[in-house]
Amino acid sequence: MATPSRPAPDRRTSTIQKRASLLPKPSSIVLDPSVLIAQHAQLTGTHPITVGPSTVLHPHCKISSTLAPVVLGEGVIVYERAKVGVGMGDGVDMDSRRSSVASRASVRDSMRGEGTVLGRHVVIETHAVIEAAEVGEGTVVEAGAYLGRGCVVGKFCTISAFSAVPANAHLPDYTVVYSGSERRLDRTLQTRPEVQDMKTSVHVKQLETFRKLLPNNVAKWA
């Protein structure tokens, strides 16, 4: 007697229930009522996470307090698949960046400060990884850039796409990091307050646009 053939893959069924998430929940989450957290954004860890007014967390971004607390200031924007928190860069491949970073300050194992703090109106673009101790007001970290553990970035800095700032480094206000690890000062922002005001105005309009376009899943975390 012929053995019945196995059903096609698309006809097979399984009684196994979907596994519940194993990601740890933060010990506490403090959210301003105006926060926008999109569906599929992740907030995990064992230390507190604090999210300030008008902050926007896009889908699939990750905020981790597994090793230390995280504080997001007013109007921070974290884009898709960006990662914020100490330890989030453990899987970052630094081989392609090592030659350009080697001439900078040596990387120390100790952290400069405990946790990660993003200042007012900081923007973290897609696939950027932030382990910095502090990122100052108005700073933009472009796609794929990396801020090493414990580094401190000043106000109105720009970290260009796929550039890297080594651990425990210190960037003065208005610094532009480009071509991997080259640095210069943005004299326009430094010397013209009206340009800063315009930059801030554009950022506020972005926040308003996201509030109209992105469904808010903040109730999941409240």
C-alpha positions as CSV (number, residue, x, y, z in Angstrom):
1,M,0.0,0.0,0.0
2,A,1.4,3.4,-1.0
3,T,2.5,5.7,1.8
4,P,0.4,8.9,1.7
5,S,2.5,11.9,0.6
6,R,3.1,14.8,3.0
7,P,0.9,17.8,2.5
8,A,2.3,20.7,0.6
9,P,4.1,23.3,2.9
10,D,1.3,25.8,2.4
11,R,-1.3,23.3,3.6
12,R,0.5,22.2,6.8
13,T,-0.9,23.4,10.1
14,S,0.7,23.8,13.5
15,T,-0.7,23.8,16.9
16,I,2.3,25.4,18.4
17,Q,1.4,28.8,19.9
18,K,3.4,31.8,19.0
19,R,6.1,32.4,21.6
20,A,5.7,35.4,23.8
21,S,8.4,38.1,23.6
22,L,11.5,37.4,25.8
23,L,12.7,41.0,25.7
24,P,13.0,42.4,29.2
25,K,10.6,45.2,30.2
26,P,12.1,48.4,31.6
27,S,11.9,48.8,35.4
28,S,10.0,52.0,34.7
29,I,8.9,54.1,31.7
30,V,8.1,57.8,32.1
31,L,6.2,59.2,29.2
32,D,5.1,62.7,28.6
33,P,1.4,62.8,27.4
34,S,2.5,64.3,24.1
35,V,4.8,61.5,23.1
36,L,4.2,59.6,19.9
37,I,5.3,56.0,19.8
38,A,4.5,54.3,16.5
39,Q,3.5,50.6,16.2
40,H,6.5,48.2,16.4
41,A,8.8,50.6,18.2
42,Q,10.6,48.7,21.0
43,L,11.4,49.9,24.5
44,T,13.3,47.3,26.4
45,G,15.7,46.9,29.3
46,T,16.0,46.7,33.0
47,H,16.8,50.4,33.8
48,P,14.4,53.3,33.6
49,I,13.5,55.0,30.2
50,T,12.3,58.6,30.2
51,V,10.7,60.1,27.1
52,G,10.1,63.9,27.0
53,P,7.4,66.1,25.4
54,S,6.7,65.8,21.7
55,T,9.2,63.0,21.1
56,V,8.6,60.8,18.1
57,L,9.6,57.1,18.0
58,H,9.2,55.6,14.5
59,P,8.3,52.0,13.7
60,H,11.0,49.4,14.4
61,C,13.3,51.8,16.3
62,K,14.8,50.3,19.4
63,I,15.4,52.0,22.8
64,S,17.3,49.8,25.2
65,S,18.0,50.4,28.9
66,T,19.5,46.9,29.4
67,L,22.8,48.2,30.7
68,A,22.0,51.8,31.8
69,P,19.1,54.3,31.8
70,V,18.0,56.2,28.7
71,V,16.6,59.8,28.7
72,L,15.1,61.3,25.5
73,G,14.6,65.0,25.7
74,E,11.9,67.2,24.3
75,G,11.1,66.8,20.6
76,V,13.6,64.0,19.9
77,I,13.0,62.0,16.7
78,V,14.3,58.4,16.4
79,Y,13.7,57.0,12.9
80,E,13.1,53.5,11.7
81,R,15.6,50.8,12.8
82,A,17.8,53.3,14.7
83,K,19.1,52.0,18.1
84,V,19.6,54.1,21.2
85,G,21.2,52.8,24.4
86,V,24.4,51.4,25.9
87,G,25.1,48.0,24.5
88,M,23.2,48.5,21.3
89,G,26.4,48.8,19.3
90,D,27.8,45.4,20.3
91,G,27.0,44.0,16.8
92,V,28.3,47.0,14.9
93,D,31.0,46.1,12.4
94,M,33.7,48.6,13.0
95,D,36.3,47.0,10.7
96,S,35.6,49.3,7.8
97,R,35.8,52.4,10.1
98,R,38.8,51.4,12.2
99,S,41.4,52.9,10.0
100,S,39.8,56.3,10.1
101,V,39.0,56.2,13.8
102,A,42.4,55.0,14.9
103,S,44.0,58.4,14.6
104,R,41.4,59.8,17.1
105,A,41.3,59.5,20.8
106,S,42.0,55.9,22.0
107,V,39.0,53.8,22.9
108,R,38.7,53.1,26.6
109,D,36.6,50.4,28.1
110,S,35.2,52.5,30.9
111,M,32.1,54.6,30.3
112,R,32.2,58.4,30.6
113,G,28.8,58.5,32.2
114,E,26.0,56.3,33.2
115,G,23.3,55.9,30.6
116,T,22.4,57.8,27.4
117,V,20.8,61.3,27.3
118,L,19.5,62.9,24.1
119,G,18.9,66.6,24.3
120,R,16.2,68.8,22.9
121,H,15.4,68.3,19.2
122,V,18.0,65.7,18.6
123,V,17.4,63.6,15.4
124,I,18.6,60.0,15.0
125,E,18.2,58.8,11.4
126,T,17.7,55.3,10.1
127,H,20.1,52.6,11.2
128,A,22.1,54.9,13.3
129,V,23.4,53.4,16.6
130,I,23.7,55.6,19.7
131,E,25.6,54.6,22.8
132,A,26.8,58.1,23.7
133,A,26.5,59.4,27.2
134,E,25.1,62.7,26.0
135,V,24.0,64.2,22.6
136,G,23.4,67.9,22.7
137,E,20.4,70.0,21.6
138,G,19.7,70.2,17.8
139,T,22.3,67.6,16.9
140,V,21.6,65.4,13.8
141,V,23.0,61.8,13.6
142,E,22.5,60.8,10.0
143,A,21.8,57.3,8.6
144,G,24.1,54.5,9.6
145,A,26.3,56.7,11.9
146,Y,27.7,55.3,15.2
147,L,28.3,57.2,18.4
148,G,30.5,55.1,20.7
149,R,29.9,54.3,24.3
150,G,30.4,57.2,26.7
151,C,31.1,59.9,24.1
152,V,29.7,63.4,24.6
153,V,28.4,65.3,21.5
154,G,27.8,69.1,21.8
155,K,24.9,71.2,20.6
156,F,24.0,71.6,16.9
157,C,26.5,69.0,15.7
158,T,26.1,66.9,12.5
159,I,27.3,63.3,12.3
160,S,27.2,62.5,8.6
161,A,26.0,59.2,7.2
162,F,28.1,56.2,8.2
163,S,30.6,58.2,10.2
164,A,31.7,57.1,13.6
165,V,32.6,58.8,16.9
166,P,34.8,56.7,19.1
167,A,34.0,55.8,22.7
168,N,34.6,58.5,25.3
169,A,35.3,61.2,22.7
170,H,34.1,64.8,23.2
171,L,32.8,66.9,20.3
172,P,32.4,70.6,20.8
173,D,29.3,72.4,19.8
174,Y,28.7,72.9,16.0
175,T,31.1,70.1,15.1
176,V,30.5,68.3,11.7
177,V,31.9,64.7,11.5
178,Y,32.2,63.6,7.8
179,S,34.1,61.1,5.7
180,G,34.2,58.6,8.5
181,S,35.9,60.6,11.2
182,E,37.1,63.9,9.8
183,R,35.9,67.0,11.7
184,R,35.3,70.7,11.1
185,L,33.2,73.4,12.7
186,D,29.9,74.7,11.2
187,R,30.7,78.4,11.3
188,T,27.3,79.3,9.9
189,L,25.4,77.8,12.7
190,Q,28.0,79.0,15.2
191,T,27.9,82.7,14.2
192,R,24.3,83.1,12.9
193,P,21.6,82.6,15.5
194,E,18.9,83.2,12.9
195,V,20.0,80.0,11.2
196,Q,19.6,78.1,14.4
197,D,16.1,79.5,14.8
198,M,15.2,78.4,11.3
199,K,16.6,75.0,11.9
200,T,14.5,74.7,15.1
201,S,11.4,76.0,13.3
202,V,11.7,73.3,10.6
203,H,12.1,70.6,13.2
204,V,8.9,71.7,15.0
205,K,7.0,71.5,11.7
206,Q,8.4,68.0,11.2
207,L,7.0,67.0,14.6
208,E,3.6,68.4,13.8
209,T,3.6,66.5,10.5
210,F,4.5,63.2,12.1
211,R,1.7,63.7,14.6
212,K,-0.8,63.9,11.7
213,L,0.6,60.9,9.7
214,L,1.7,58.3,12.3
215,P,-0.8,56.3,14.3
216,N,0.1,56.6,18.0
217,N,0.6,53.4,19.9
218,V,1.6,55.1,23.2
219,A,-1.3,53.5,25.1
220,K,0.7,50.2,25.0
221,W,3.4,51.7,27.1
222,A,1.5,54.1,29.3
